[in-house]
Amino acid sequence: MVIKVAINGYGTIGKRVADAVDAQDDMEIVGVTKTRPAFGCDLAVRKGYPIYCTYDDSDKIAAFASAGYECHGGLTDLLEVADIVIDCSPGKVGASNLDKYQSAGVKWIFQGGEKHAMTGMSYTSSANHAENLNADGTRVVSCNTTGLSRTLVPLYNHCGKLSVECTMIRRAADPGDSSKGPINAIKPVLKVPSHHGPDVMTVKPEISINSMAVAVPTTIMHVHVIVAQLPDGHGLTTESVIDMWSKQPRIILMDGGETGITTTAEVMEYARDIGRKWGDLHEIFVWRDGVKLEGNTLYYFQAIHQESDVIPENVDAIRALMGTESDWLASVAKTDQSIAKYNNIL
Ligand SMILES: NC(=O)c1ccc[n+]([C@@H]2O[C@H](COP(=O)([O-])OP(=O)(O)OC[C@H]3O[C@@H](n4cnc5c(N)ncnc54)[C@H](OP(=O)(O)O)[C@@H]3O)[C@@H](O)[C@H]2O)c1
């Protein structure tokens, strides 16, 4: 069975998810939406993805032809030929699309900009693939929550109890976004605790976690500063924690002192060097020499490429919802190998 996938919102996340889906042999892109014939349409044409209009209004659909793009119809037409839709519209916009997906009878996946309360179900492969099997819809959690889950879920699985405090040092804007800031300030998120840490509990409620956040003038990555309290008798050492993470998918561990990769700038340069499309890094990056377990307290830093760590998670979420792969590790391996082959980086 080849799963027919629609992308509603062909922006930063949507264009990446489209290519990750296109790389898989068990799914295909049946169309992507644009609100109007502007930036992004040329890319869709080059990739061979049918363009649909975000809206069903005939004048908005006709505007594409006037600008020289073939438009195959409105969102309703796209949903008719899809098994599942990946909603990659801007945060908080997606909620208004839910009724359309439900009336069309397609499965749906929202992104981290939507609230868990709206979807009632959230997803990240390492935490709750099994719970999402055959569900009607879900929400792939945000880039920060995805990154936190990658290191915290295996720790929780080992310890059976975990209490976490973390500080999110957040990029101000994506590189292609000229409308946001700050450009010369550090901006604390004054809603304390911030939503980032507690959002982990939407996929792994057993982990007790709080966070604070600041936005800083950088566009390339987030950094998490994490302090985790392990229970008595955890039986771990700094080395065994590192070893545990090195066996998990989608975590890169490197020694900053040895490699010279000591900042997010070098992490991103590394992603470009290894030929990742758009310079993306689907894995999270943990500095091995920044990990330290003292008694029951574990300290570490990790860097998150905000535009891309959620991309392969969307592919795995499709398999969960369609019920075509029940083993999260098997899905993750298939997703990652297919993307690597597609990008010629094996
Ligand atoms: N960027 C990140 O770092 C990041 C990381 C993880 C998760 N997310 C989440 O992913 C989602 C998408 O974010 P993004 O960064 O990709 O946003 P984005 O770059 O602004 O792209 C959103 C796209 O949605 C389209 N759109 C606008 N209104 C729409 C509607 N009513 N229905 C469908 N599509 C609509 C826009 O299309 P046109 O260009 O055609 O006008 C735009 O291309 C959000 O929930 C966000 O929180 C973002």
The ligand as an SDF file (V2000), in Angstrom:
LIG
                    3D

 48 52  0  0  0  0  0  0  0  0999 V2000
    9.8580   26.7200   11.8510 N   0  0  0  0  0  0  0  0  0  0  0  0
   10.1460   26.0120   12.9070 C   0  0  0  0  0  0  0  0  0  0  0  0
   11.2320   26.1600   13.4470 O   0  0  0  0  0  0  0  0  0  0  0  0
    9.1770   25.0020   13.4410 C   0  0  0  0  0  0  0  0  0  0  0  0
    9.6840   23.9090   14.1470 C   0  0  0  0  0  0  0  0  0  0  0  0
    8.7980   22.9220   14.6180 C   0  0  0  0  0  0  0  0  0  0  0  0
    7.4340   23.0960   14.4290 C   0  0  0  0  0  0  0  0  0  0  0  0
    6.9720   24.2030   13.7760 N   0  0  0  0  0  0  0  0  0  0  0  0
    5.5220   24.3230   13.6050 C   0  0  0  0  0  0  0  0  0  0  0  0
    5.1940   23.9690   12.2570 O   0  0  0  0  0  0  0  0  0  0  0  0
    4.0700   24.7210   11.8130 C   0  0  0  0  0  0  0  0  0  0  0  0
    4.4590   25.4550   10.5440 C   0  0  0  0  0  0  0  0  0  0  0  0
    5.4870   26.3600   10.8460 O   0  0  0  0  0  0  0  0  0  0  0  0
    6.4380   26.9440    9.7130 P   0  0  0  0  0  0  0  0  0  0  0  0
    7.6360   27.4530   10.4170 O   0  0  0  0  0  0  0  0  0  0  0  0
    6.6190   25.9600    8.6180 O   0  0  0  0  0  0  0  0  0  0  0  0
    5.5720   28.1650    9.1920 O   0  0  0  0  0  0  0  0  0  0  0  0
    5.7720   28.9670    7.8450 P   0  0  0  0  0  0  0  0  0  0  0  0
    7.1580   28.8660    7.3550 O   0  0  0  0  0  0  0  0  0  0  0  0
    5.1780   30.3050    8.0850 O   0  0  0  0  0  0  0  0  0  0  0  0
    4.8730   28.1690    6.8070 O   0  0  0  0  0  0  0  0  0  0  0  0
    3.4910   28.0590    6.9490 C   0  0  0  0  0  0  0  0  0  0  0  0
    2.8570   27.9370    5.5810 C   0  0  0  0  0  0  0  0  0  0  0  0
    1.4570   27.7800    5.7670 O   0  0  0  0  0  0  0  0  0  0  0  0
    0.7750   28.4810    4.7450 C   0  0  0  0  0  0  0  0  0  0  0  0
   -0.5100   28.9400    5.2400 N   0  0  0  0  0  0  0  0  0  0  0  0
   -0.8940   30.1760    5.6570 C   0  0  0  0  0  0  0  0  0  0  0  0
   -2.1860   30.1590    6.0590 N   0  0  0  0  0  0  0  0  0  0  0  0
   -2.6280   28.8880    5.8780 C   0  0  0  0  0  0  0  0  0  0  0  0
   -3.8800   28.2250    6.1080 C   0  0  0  0  0  0  0  0  0  0  0  0
   -4.9380   28.8760    6.5760 N   0  0  0  0  0  0  0  0  0  0  0  0
   -3.9890   26.8990    5.8040 N   0  0  0  0  0  0  0  0  0  0  0  0
   -2.9210   26.2200    5.3210 C   0  0  0  0  0  0  0  0  0  0  0  0
   -1.7110   26.7970    5.0790 N   0  0  0  0  0  0  0  0  0  0  0  0
   -1.5760   28.1170    5.3720 C   0  0  0  0  0  0  0  0  0  0  0  0
    1.7020   29.5790    4.3010 C   0  0  0  0  0  0  0  0  0  0  0  0
    1.5300   29.5360    2.9260 O   0  0  0  0  0  0  0  0  0  0  0  0
    1.9190   30.6010    1.7960 P   0  0  0  0  0  0  0  0  0  0  0  0
    3.4200   30.6640    1.8150 O   0  0  0  0  0  0  0  0  0  0  0  0
    1.3830   29.9500    0.5950 O   0  0  0  0  0  0  0  0  0  0  0  0
    1.2550   31.9040    2.1270 O   0  0  0  0  0  0  0  0  0  0  0  0
    3.0970   29.1380    4.7220 C   0  0  0  0  0  0  0  0  0  0  0  0
    3.8920   28.7260    3.6330 O   0  0  0  0  0  0  0  0  0  0  0  0
    3.6800   25.6040   13.0190 C   0  0  0  0  0  0  0  0  0  0  0  0
    2.7250   24.9140   13.7920 O   0  0  0  0  0  0  0  0  0  0  0  0
    4.9630   25.7220   13.7880 C   0  0  0  0  0  0  0  0  0  0  0  0
    4.7670   26.0290   15.1500 O   0  0  0  0  0  0  0  0  0  0  0  0
    7.8190   25.1300   13.2600 C   0  0  0  0  0  0  0  0  0  0  0  0
  1  2  1  0
  2  3  2  0
  2  4  1  0
  4  5  1  0
  4 48  2  0
  5  6  2  0
  6  7  1  0
  7  8  2  0
  8  9  1  0
  8 48  1  0
  9 10  1  0
  9 46  1  0
 10 11  1  0
 11 12  1  0
 11 44  1  0
 12 13  1  0
 13 14  1  0
 14 15  2  0
 14 16  1  0
 14 17  1  0
 17 18  1  0
 18 19  2  0
 18 20  1  0
 18 21  1  0
 21 22  1  0
 22 23  1  0
 23 24  1  0
 23 42  1  0
 24 25  1  0
 25 26  1  0
 25 36  1  0
 26 27  1  0
 26 35  1  0
 27 28  2  0
 28 29  1  0
 29 30  1  0
 29 35  2  0
 30 31  1  0
 30 32  2  0
 32 33  1  0
 33 34  2  0
 34 35  1  0
 36 37  1  0
 36 42  1  0
 37 38  1  0
 38 39  2  0
 38 40  1  0
 38 41  1  0
 42 43  1  0
 44 45  1  0
 44 46  1  0
 46 47  1  0
M  CHG  2   8   1  16  -1
M  END
$$$$
